[in-house]
Amino acid sequence: MPVPTRVLTVAADRPGAYPTIGSALLEAPDGATVAIAAGTYAETLELTGRSVTLQAEDGAEVVLDGSGADWPTVRAVDGSLTLRGLVVRALDHFAISVDRTELTVEQCTVTGRTRSAISVHASTAFTVDRCTVSGAETGIVVEGASGQILDTTVREISGDGIVVGLGADPLIRGCTITTCGGRGVYVYQYSRPELTDTEIANTGTEGVGVAHGSTPVVRRVTVHDTRGPAITFAPGCGGTVEALRPSNTAEPALLLADGVTVEVIDASQAAASGGGQVDELLGELDQMVGLPGVKAEVRGLVDEIQVDEWRRTAGLSVGAVSHHLIFAGAPGTGKTTVARLYGKLLKALGVLPKGGFTEVSRRDLVGQYIGHTAEKTAQVFEKSLGGVLFIDEAYTLSRSAGNGGDFGQEAIDALVKLMEDHRDEIAIIVAGYTAEMDDFLAANPGLASRFSKTVEFENYSPSELLRITGRMVAGGDYQLDPAAGPPLTSYFDRIAHGANFGNAREARRLVEGMRKAQSQRLRALGRMPTTDELRSLLPDDVQVAAGS
């Protein structure tokens, strides 16, 4: 049985609680969480070889104020540190400084003055997520580290907003970097960051500066109102610049020194390369039988993505958009086919790099012992990055489904965490009956918020099933006798209201039955059938298949 996390409470005026954060840390075991009540704590913290979480109590404003000290407000070495929901202040030193430490900073406000607000050095993993960093000489410095800076605002910085050095390769995504005396982002010393879907504005020099053999990937970055160019590459550097959106910058907006090896794909090229394919894929969607509501929903999603791209190009703000969907409805209504098309559309629109499709069910995610499920789920998830992960009958993972509940629940909990960590790198589509999918969403408090929309797939009408049957027949190089239409429609009308109605699966089963009935009929002729006889499916074949 797993050991529950030890939680220590800090509240200066609460009997039984620790009066200071430092006193709680003295007694906190590794892996403990220190929950801090509202207030300002004039403390500095130094942690070596520790693994702890410091977080504000729900709704509490907690200020960790080291502005009077001559050393970092929070310093960690050789450990693991999570800071959540805190205000961390410094004046003449780092606000947060870590070496060889797995750092997570979530929903924090970090301020400084004469040094870097956040410094990450030689760490194998770090995350700065939904934070605000301001007032420092440098906003965030990443040296020799791998990690991610997500949905974070860096503003009012006297020098560079974000500095990436010593071969670091972080992902910087969905950030706003503005009002910097120097560069918005400076990349040097052979670093390889990926900078994507980020806005850089009002910088004293260039928006992004690249030097000393670095090779960044810059995608869909908006740079405006800068005193220097949008991006500069020094000699010996390389990388990729795709769909750069510069406005009111020094000219040229993209300044490349002689001899650099940079692949440049401008916004118009990216749009042109994907636009025709988008129309072609939407044409495929339109060719599907029925599904008017589904087609309207998918077109609406495509329109929203396209308009967001235009807004970015115009330098306007764009809200966060989730590409995860719920496909609700009975089996055989085209959910898998539409999911495949959706992945291809996201690739054509430049949202996902691969547009691949991975279809899984409960058995592909759930293991046979504690811990095995999280491992299997992570492997499937990582394999699907850059494309669509389609989870059929997803409701079977929830405890209420009664299928080995806790292991399925472990898969759901792992998915929620992975979806948060890789929000823009994958589209997850969960599918199943409408009522059961409601139970699935209730299985984890954070699950429903991860999905942007529920797309309802209605049952096919008898006339639509007749059209589907006709396509299946023609696809097999058969020909349906016109007189077979009425008995087919009558059959579909009779079964359409059954509890286990399979929609297009019923049509496929019936076509297979018709072919078998035709084979028996032709064998009984006692001669070689003509070509027309080999192709024709007659009303009698329908009656035999419908009765079997």
Secondary structure as a PSIPRED ss2 file (coil, helix, strand):
# PSIPRED VFORMAT (PSIPRED V4.0)

   1 M C   1.000  0.000  0.000
   2 P C   1.000  0.000  0.000
   3 V C   1.000  0.000  0.000
   4 P C   1.000  0.000  0.000
   5 T C   1.000  0.000  0.000
   6 R C   1.000  0.000  0.000
   7 V E   0.000  0.000  1.000
   8 L E   0.000  0.000  1.000
   9 T E   0.000  0.000  1.000
  10 V E   0.000  0.000  1.000
  11 A C   1.000  0.000  0.000
  12 A C   1.000  0.000  0.000
  13 D C   1.000  0.000  0.000
  14 R C   1.000  0.000  0.000
  15 P C   1.000  0.000  0.000
  16 G C   1.000  0.000  0.000
  17 A C   1.000  0.000  0.000
  18 Y E   0.000  0.000  1.000
  19 P C   1.000  0.000  0.000
  20 T C   1.000  0.000  0.000
  21 I H   0.000  1.000  0.000
  22 G H   0.000  1.000  0.000
  23 S H   0.000  1.000  0.000
  24 A H   0.000  1.000  0.000
  25 L H   0.000  1.000  0.000
  26 L H   0.000  1.000  0.000
  27 E H   0.000  1.000  0.000
  28 A C   1.000  0.000  0.000
  29 P C   1.000  0.000  0.000
  30 D C   1.000  0.000  0.000
  31 G C   1.000  0.000  0.000
  32 A E   0.000  0.000  1.000
  33 T E   0.000  0.000  1.000
  34 V E   0.000  0.000  1.000
  35 A E   0.000  0.000  1.000
  36 I E   0.000  0.000  1.000
  37 A C   1.000  0.000  0.000
  38 A C   1.000  0.000  0.000
  39 G E   0.000  0.000  1.000
  40 T E   0.000  0.000  1.000
  41 Y E   0.000  0.000  1.000
  42 A C   1.000  0.000  0.000
  43 E C   1.000  0.000  0.000
  44 T C   1.000  0.000  0.000
  45 L E   0.000  0.000  1.000
  46 E E   0.000  0.000  1.000
  47 L E   0.000  0.000  1.000
  48 T E   0.000  0.000  1.000
  49 G C   1.000  0.000  0.000
  50 R C   1.000  0.000  0.000
  51 S E   0.000  0.000  1.000
  52 V E   0.000  0.000  1.000
  53 T E   0.000  0.000  1.000
  54 L E   0.000  0.000  1.000
  55 Q E   0.000  0.000  1.000
  56 A E   0.000  0.000  1.000
  57 E C   1.000  0.000  0.000
  58 D C   1.000  0.000  0.000
  59 G C   1.000  0.000  0.000
  60 A C   1.000  0.000  0.000
  61 E C   1.000  0.000  0.000
  62 V E   0.000  0.000  1.000
  63 V E   0.000  0.000  1.000
  64 L E   0.000  0.000  1.000
  65 D E   0.000  0.000  1.000
  66 G C   1.000  0.000  0.000
  67 S C   1.000  0.000  0.000
  68 G C   1.000  0.000  0.000
  69 A C   1.000  0.000  0.000
  70 D C   1.000  0.000  0.000
  71 W C   1.000  0.000  0.000
  72 P C   1.000  0.000  0.000
  73 T C   1.000  0.000  0.000
  74 V E   0.000  0.000  1.000
  75 R E   0.000  0.000  1.000
  76 A E   0.000  0.000  1.000
  77 V E   0.000  0.000  1.000
  78 D C   1.000  0.000  0.000
  79 G C   1.000  0.000  0.000
  80 S E   0.000  0.000  1.000
  81 L E   0.000  0.000  1.000
  82 T E   0.000  0.000  1.000
  83 L E   0.000  0.000  1.000
  84 R E   0.000  0.000  1.000
  85 G C   1.000  0.000  0.000
  86 L E   0.000  0.000  1.000
  87 V E   0.000  0.000  1.000
  88 V E   0.000  0.000  1.000
  89 R E   0.000  0.000  1.000
  90 A C   1.000  0.000  0.000
  91 L C   1.000  0.000  0.000
  92 D C   1.000  0.000  0.000
  93 H C   1.000  0.000  0.000
  94 F C   1.000  0.000  0.000
  95 A C   1.000  0.000  0.000
  96 I E   0.000  0.000  1.000
  97 S E   0.000  0.000  1.000
  98 V E   0.000  0.000  1.000
  99 D E   0.000  0.000  1.000
 100 R C   1.000  0.000  0.000
 101 T C   1.000  0.000  0.000
 102 E E   0.000  0.000  1.000
 103 L E   0.000  0.000  1.000
 104 T E   0.000  0.000  1.000
 105 V E   0.000  0.000  1.000
 106 E E   0.000  0.000  1.000
 107 Q C   1.000  0.000  0.000
 108 C C   1.000  0.000  0.000
 109 T E   0.000  0.000  1.000
 110 V E   0.000  0.000  1.000
 111 T E   0.000  0.000  1.000
 112 G C   1.000  0.000  0.000
 113 R C   1.000  0.000  0.000
 114 T C   1.000  0.000  0.000
 115 R C   1.000  0.000  0.000
 116 S E   0.000  0.000  1.000
 117 A E   0.000  0.000  1.000
 118 I E   0.000  0.000  1.000
 119 S E   0.000  0.000  1.000
 120 V E   0.000  0.000  1.000
 121 H E   0.000  0.000  1.000
 122 A C   1.000  0.000  0.000
 123 S C   1.000  0.000  0.000
 124 T C   1.000  0.000  0.000
 125 A C   1.000  0.000  0.000
 126 F E   0.000  0.000  1.000
 127 T E   0.000  0.000  1.000
 128 V E   0.000  0.000  1.000
 129 D E   0.000  0.000  1.000
 130 R C   1.000  0.000  0.000
 131 C C   1.000  0.000  0.000
 132 T E   0.000  0.000  1.000
 133 V E   0.000  0.000  1.000
 134 S E   0.000  0.000  1.000
 135 G C   1.000  0.000  0.000
 136 A C   1.000  0.000  0.000
 137 E C   1.000  0.000  0.000
 138 T E   0.000  0.000  1.000
 139 G E   0.000  0.000  1.000
 140 I E   0.000  0.000  1.000
 141 V E   0.000  0.000  1.000
 142 V E   0.000  0.000  1.000
 143 E E   0.000  0.000  1.000
 144 G C   1.000  0.000  0.000
 145 A C   1.000  0.000  0.000
 146 S C   1.000  0.000  0.000
 147 G C   1.000  0.000  0.000
 148 Q E   0.000  0.000  1.000
 149 I E   0.000  0.000  1.000
 150 L E   0.000  0.000  1.000
 151 D C   1.000  0.000  0.000
 152 T C   1.000  0.000  0.000
 153 T E   0.000  0.000  1.000
 154 V E   0.000  0.000  1.000
 155 R E   0.000  0.000  1.000
 156 E E   0.000  0.000  1.000
 157 I E   0.000  0.000  1.000
 158 S C   1.000  0.000  0.000
 159 G C   1.000  0.000  0.000
 160 D C   1.000  0.000  0.000
 161 G C   1.000  0.000  0.000
 162 I E   0.000  0.000  1.000
 163 V E   0.000  0.000  1.000
 164 V E   0.000  0.000  1.000
 165 G E   0.000  0.000  1.000
 166 L C   1.000  0.000  0.000
 167 G C   1.000  0.000  0.000
 168 A C   1.000  0.000  0.000
 169 D C   1.000  0.000  0.000
 170 P C   1.000  0.000  0.000
 171 L E   0.000  0.000  1.000
 172 I E   0.000  0.000  1.000
 173 R E   0.000  0.000  1.000
 174 G C   1.000  0.000  0.000
 175 C C   1.000  0.000  0.000
 176 T E   0.000  0.000  1.000
 177 I E   0.000  0.000  1.000
 178 T E   0.000  0.000  1.000
 179 T E   0.000  0.000  1.000
 180 C E   0.000  0.000  1.000
 181 G C   1.000  0.000  0.000
 182 G C   1.000  0.000  0.000
 183 R C   1.000  0.000  0.000
 184 G C   1.000  0.000  0.000
 185 V E   0.000  0.000  1.000
 186 Y E   0.000  0.000  1.000
 187 V E   0.000  0.000  1.000
 188 Y C   1.000  0.000  0.000
 189 Q C   1.000  0.000  0.000
 190 Y C   1.000  0.000  0.000
 191 S C   1.000  0.000  0.000
 192 R C   1.000  0.000  0.000
 193 P C   1.000  0.000  0.000
 194 E E   0.000  0.000  1.000
 195 L E   0.000  0.000  1.000
 196 T E   0.000  0.000  1.000
 197 D C   1.000  0.000  0.000
 198 T C   1.000  0.000  0.000
 199 E E   0.000  0.000  1.000
 200 I E   0.000  0.000  1.000
 201 A E   0.000  0.000  1.000
 202 N E   0.000  0.000  1.000
 203 T E   0.000  0.000  1.000
 204 G C   1.000  0.000  0.000
 205 T C   1.000  0.000  0.000
 206 E C   1.000  0.000  0.000
 207 G C   1.000  0.000  0.000
 208 V E   0.000  0.000  1.000
 209 G E   0.000  0.000  1.000
 210 V E   0.000  0.000  1.000
 211 A C   1.000  0.000  0.000
 212 H C   1.000  0.000  0.000
 213 G C   1.000  0.000  0.000
 214 S C   1.000  0.000  0.000
 215 T C   1.000  0.000  0.000
 216 P C   1.000  0.000  0.000
 217 V E   0.000  0.000  1.000
 218 V E   0.000  0.000  1.000
 219 R E   0.000  0.000  1.000
 220 R C   1.000  0.000  0.000
 221 V C   1.000  0.000  0.000
 222 T E   0.000  0.000  1.000
 223 V E   0.000  0.000  1.000
 224 H E   0.000  0.000  1.000
 225 D C   1.000  0.000  0.000
 226 T C   1.000  0.000  0.000
 227 R C   1.000  0.000  0.000
 228 G C   1.000  0.000  0.000
 229 P C   1.000  0.000  0.000
 230 A C   1.000  0.000  0.000
 231 I E   0.000  0.000  1.000
 232 T E   0.000  0.000  1.000
 233 F E   0.000  0.000  1.000
 234 A C   1.000  0.000  0.000
 235 P C   1.000  0.000  0.000
 236 G C   1.000  0.000  0.000
 237 C C   1.000  0.000  0.000
 238 G E   0.000  0.000  1.000
 239 G E   0.000  0.000  1.000
 240 T E   0.000  0.000  1.000
 241 V E   0.000  0.000  1.000
 242 E E   0.000  0.000  1.000
 243 A C   1.000  0.000  0.000
 244 L C   1.000  0.000  0.000
 245 R E   0.000  0.000  1.000
 246 P E   0.000  0.000  1.000
 247 S E   0.000  0.000  1.000
 248 N C   1.000  0.000  0.000
 249 T C   1.000  0.000  0.000
 250 A C   1.000  0.000  0.000
 251 E C   1.000  0.000  0.000
 252 P C   1.000  0.000  0.000
 253 A C   1.000  0.000  0.000
 254 L E   0.000  0.000  1.000
 255 L E   0.000  0.000  1.000
 256 L E   0.000  0.000  1.000
 257 A C   1.000  0.000  0.000
 258 D C   1.000  0.000  0.000
 259 G C   1.000  0.000  0.000
 260 V C   1.000  0.000  0.000
 261 T E   0.000  0.000  1.000
 262 V E   0.000  0.000  1.000
 263 E E   0.000  0.000  1.000
 264 V E   0.000  0.000  1.000
 265 I E   0.000  0.000  1.000
 266 D C   1.000  0.000  0.000
 267 A H   0.000  1.000  0.000
 268 S H   0.000  1.000  0.000
 269 Q H   0.000  1.000  0.000
 270 A H   0.000  1.000  0.000
 271 A H   0.000  1.000  0.000
 272 A H   0.000  1.000  0.000
 273 S H   0.000  1.000  0.000
 274 G H   0.000  1.000  0.000
 275 G H   0.000  1.000  0.000
 276 G H   0.000  1.000  0.000
 277 Q H   0.000  1.000  0.000
 278 V H   0.000  1.000  0.000
 279 D H   0.000  1.000  0.000
 280 E H   0.000  1.000  0.000
 281 L H   0.000  1.000  0.000
 282 L H   0.000  1.000  0.000
 283 G H   0.000  1.000  0.000
 284 E H   0.000  1.000  0.000
 285 L H   0.000  1.000  0.000
 286 D H   0.000  1.000  0.000
 287 Q H   0.000  1.000  0.000
 288 M C   1.000  0.000  0.000
 289 V C   1.000  0.000  0.000
 290 G C   1.000  0.000  0.000
 291 L C   1.000  0.000  0.000
 292 P H   0.000  1.000  0.000
 293 G H   0.000  1.000  0.000
 294 V H   0.000  1.000  0.000
 295 K H   0.000  1.000  0.000
 296 A H   0.000  1.000  0.000
 297 E H   0.000  1.000  0.000
 298 V H   0.000  1.000  0.000
 299 R H   0.000  1.000  0.000
 300 G H   0.000  1.000  0.000
 301 L H   0.000  1.000  0.000
 302 V H   0.000  1.000  0.000
 303 D H   0.000  1.000  0.000
 304 E H   0.000  1.000  0.000
 305 I H   0.000  1.000  0.000
 306 Q H   0.000  1.000  0.000
 307 V H   0.000  1.000  0.000
 308 D H   0.000  1.000  0.000
 309 E H   0.000  1.000  0.000
 310 W H   0.000  1.000  0.000
 311 R H   0.000  1.000  0.000
 312 R H   0.000  1.000  0.000
 313 T H   0.000  1.000  0.000
 314 A C   1.000  0.000  0.000
 315 G C   1.000  0.000  0.000
 316 L C   1.000  0.000  0.000
 317 S C   1.000  0.000  0.000
 318 V C   1.000  0.000  0.000
 319 G C   1.000  0.000  0.000
 320 A C   1.000  0.000  0.000
 321 V C   1.000  0.000  0.000
 322 S C   1.000  0.000  0.000
 323 H C   1.000  0.000  0.000
 324 H C   1.000  0.000  0.000
 325 L E   0.000  0.000  1.000
 326 I E   0.000  0.000  1.000
 327 F E   0.000  0.000  1.000
 328 A E   0.000  0.000  1.000
 329 G E   0.000  0.000  1.000
 330 A C   1.000  0.000  0.000
 331 P C   1.000  0.000  0.000
 332 G C   1.000  0.000  0.000
 333 T C   1.000  0.000  0.000
 334 G C   1.000  0.000  0.000
 335 K H   0.000  1.000  0.000
 336 T H   0.000  1.000  0.000
 337 T H   0.000  1.000  0.000
 338 V H   0.000  1.000  0.000
 339 A H   0.000  1.000  0.000
 340 R H   0.000  1.000  0.000
 341 L H   0.000  1.000  0.000
 342 Y H   0.000  1.000  0.000
 343 G H   0.000  1.000  0.000
 344 K H   0.000  1.000  0.000
 345 L H   0.000  1.000  0.000
 346 L H   0.000  1.000  0.000
 347 K H   0.000  1.000  0.000
 348 A H   0.000  1.000  0.000
 349 L C   1.000  0.000  0.000
 350 G C   1.000  0.000  0.000
 351 V C   1.000  0.000  0.000
 352 L C   1.000  0.000  0.000
 353 P C   1.000  0.000  0.000
 354 K C   1.000  0.000  0.000
 355 G C   1.000  0.000  0.000
 356 G C   1.000  0.000  0.000
 357 F E   0.000  0.000  1.000
 358 T E   0.000  0.000  1.000
 359 E E   0.000  0.000  1.000
 360 V E   0.000  0.000  1.000
 361 S C   1.000  0.000  0.000
 362 R H   0.000  1.000  0.000
 363 R H   0.000  1.000  0.000
 364 D H   0.000  1.000  0.000
 365 L H   0.000  1.000  0.000
 366 V C   1.000  0.000  0.000
 367 G C   1.000  0.000  0.000
 368 Q C   1.000  0.000  0.000
 369 Y C   1.000  0.000  0.000
 370 I C   1.000  0.000  0.000
 371 G C   1.000  0.000  0.000
 372 H H   0.000  1.000  0.000
 373 T H   0.000  1.000  0.000
 374 A H   0.000  1.000  0.000
 375 E H   0.000  1.000  0.000
 376 K H   0.000  1.000  0.000
 377 T H   0.000  1.000  0.000
 378 A H   0.000  1.000  0.000
 379 Q H   0.000  1.000  0.000
 380 V H   0.000  1.000  0.000
 381 F H   0.000  1.000  0.000
 382 E H   0.000  1.000  0.000
 383 K H   0.000  1.000  0.000
 384 S H   0.000  1.000  0.000
 385 L C   1.000  0.000  0.000
 386 G C   1.000  0.000  0.000
 387 G C   1.000  0.000  0.000
 388 V E   0.000  0.000  1.000
 389 L E   0.000  0.000  1.000
 390 F E   0.000  0.000  1.000
 391 I E   0.000  0.000  1.000
 392 D C   1.000  0.000  0.000
 393 E C   1.000  0.000  0.000
 394 A H   0.000  1.000  0.000
 395 Y H   0.000  1.000  0.000
 396 T H   0.000  1.000  0.000
 397 L H   0.000  1.000  0.000
 398 S C   1.000  0.000  0.000
 399 R H   0.000  1.000  0.000
 400 S H   0.000  1.000  0.000
 401 A H   0.000  1.000  0.000
 402 G C   1.000  0.000  0.000
 403 N C   1.000  0.000  0.000
 404 G C   1.000  0.000  0.000
 405 G H   0.000  1.000  0.000
 406 D H   0.000  1.000  0.000
 407 F H   0.000  1.000  0.000
 408 G H   0.000  1.000  0.000
 409 Q H   0.000  1.000  0.000
 410 E H   0.000  1.000  0.000
 411 A H   0.000  1.000  0.000
 412 I H   0.000  1.000  0.000
 413 D H   0.000  1.000  0.000
 414 A H   0.000  1.000  0.000
 415 L H   0.000  1.000  0.000
 416 V H   0.000  1.000  0.000
 417 K H   0.000  1.000  0.000
 418 L H   0.000  1.000  0.000
 419 M H   0.000  1.000  0.000
 420 E H   0.000  1.000  0.000
 421 D H   0.000  1.000  0.000
 422 H C   1.000  0.000  0.000
 423 R C   1.000  0.000  0.000
 424 D C   1.000  0.000  0.000
 425 E C   1.000  0.000  0.000
 426 I C   1.000  0.000  0.000
 427 A E   0.000  0.000  1.000
 428 I E   0.000  0.000  1.000
 429 I E   0.000  0.000  1.000
 430 V E   0.000  0.000  1.000
 431 A E   0.000  0.000  1.000
 432 G E   0.000  0.000  1.000
 433 Y C   1.000  0.000  0.000
 434 T H   0.000  1.000  0.000
 435 A H   0.000  1.000  0.000
 436 E H   0.000  1.000  0.000
 437 M H   0.000  1.000  0.000
 438 D H   0.000  1.000  0.000
 439 D H   0.000  1.000  0.000
 440 F H   0.000  1.000  0.000
 441 L H   0.000  1.000  0.000
 442 A C   1.000  0.000  0.000
 443 A C   1.000  0.000  0.000
 444 N C   1.000  0.000  0.000
 445 P C   1.000  0.000  0.000
 446 G C   1.000  0.000  0.000
 447 L C   1.000  0.000  0.000
 448 A H   0.000  1.000  0.000
 449 S H   0.000  1.000  0.000
 450 R H   0.000  1.000  0.000
 451 F C   1.000  0.000  0.000
 452 S C   1.000  0.000  0.000
 453 K E   0.000  0.000  1.000
 454 T E   0.000  0.000  1.000
 455 V E   0.000  0.000  1.000
 456 E E   0.000  0.000  1.000
 457 F E   0.000  0.000  1.000
 458 E C   1.000  0.000  0.000
 459 N C   1.000  0.000  0.000
 460 Y C   1.000  0.000  0.000
 461 S C   1.000  0.000  0.000
 462 P H   0.000  1.000  0.000
 463 S H   0.000  1.000  0.000
 464 E H   0.000  1.000  0.000
 465 L H   0.000  1.000  0.000
 466 L H   0.000  1.000  0.000
 467 R H   0.000  1.000  0.000
 468 I H   0.000  1.000  0.000
 469 T H   0.000  1.000  0.000
 470 G H   0.000  1.000  0.000
 471 R H   0.000  1.000  0.000
 472 M H   0.000  1.000  0.000
 473 V H   0.000  1.000  0.000
 474 A H   0.000  1.000  0.000
 475 G H   0.000  1.000  0.000
 476 G C   1.000  0.000  0.000
 477 D C   1.000  0.000  0.000
 478 Y C   1.000  0.000  0.000
 479 Q E   0.000  0.000  1.000
 480 L E   0.000  0.000  1.000
 481 D C   1.000  0.000  0.000
 482 P H   0.000  1.000  0.000
 483 A H   0.000  1.000  0.000
 484 A H   0.000  1.000  0.000
 485 G H   0.000  1.000  0.000
 486 P H   0.000  1.000  0.000
 487 P H   0.000  1.000  0.000
 488 L H   0.000  1.000  0.000
 489 T H   0.000  1.000  0.000
 490 S H   0.000  1.000  0.000
 491 Y H   0.000  1.000  0.000
 492 F H   0.000  1.000  0.000
 493 D H   0.000  1.000  0.000
 494 R H   0.000  1.000  0.000
 495 I H   0.000  1.000  0.000
 496 A C   1.000  0.000  0.000
 497 H C   1.000  0.000  0.000
 498 G C   1.000  0.000  0.000
 499 A C   1.000  0.000  0.000
 500 N C   1.000  0.000  0.000
 501 F C   1.000  0.000  0.000
 502 G C   1.000  0.000  0.000
 503 N C   1.000  0.000  0.000
 504 A H   0.000  1.000  0.000
 505 R H   0.000  1.000  0.000
 506 E H   0.000  1.000  0.000
 507 A H   0.000  1.000  0.000
 508 R H   0.000  1.000  0.000
 509 R H   0.000  1.000  0.000
 510 L H   0.000  1.000  0.000
 511 V H   0.000  1.000  0.000
 512 E H   0.000  1.000  0.000
 513 G H   0.000  1.000  0.000
 514 M H   0.000  1.000  0.000
 515 R H   0.000  1.000  0.000
 516 K H   0.000  1.000  0.000
 517 A H   0.000  1.000  0.000
 518 Q H   0.000  1.000  0.000
 519 S H   0.000  1.000  0.000
 520 Q H   0.000  1.000  0.000
 521 R H   0.000  1.000  0.000
 522 L H   0.000  1.000  0.000
 523 R H   0.000  1.000  0.000
 524 A C   1.000  0.000  0.000
 525 L C   1.000  0.000  0.000
 526 G C   1.000  0.000  0.000
 527 R C   1.000  0.000  0.000
 528 M C   1.000  0.000  0.000
 529 P C   1.000  0.000  0.000
 530 T C   1.000  0.000  0.000
 531 T H   0.000  1.000  0.000
 532 D H   0.000  1.000  0.000
 533 E H   0.000  1.000  0.000
 534 L H   0.000  1.000  0.000
 535 R H   0.000  1.000  0.000
 536 S E   0.000  0.000  1.000
 537 L E   0.000  0.000  1.000
 538 L C   1.000  0.000  0.000
 539 P H   0.000  1.000  0.000
 540 D H   0.000  1.000  0.000
 541 D H   0.000  1.000  0.000
 542 V H   0.000  1.000  0.000
 543 Q H   0.000  1.000  0.000
 544 V H   0.000  1.000  0.000
 545 A H   0.000  1.000  0.000
 546 A H   0.000  1.000  0.000
 547 G H   0.000  1.000  0.000
 548 S C   1.000  0.000  0.000
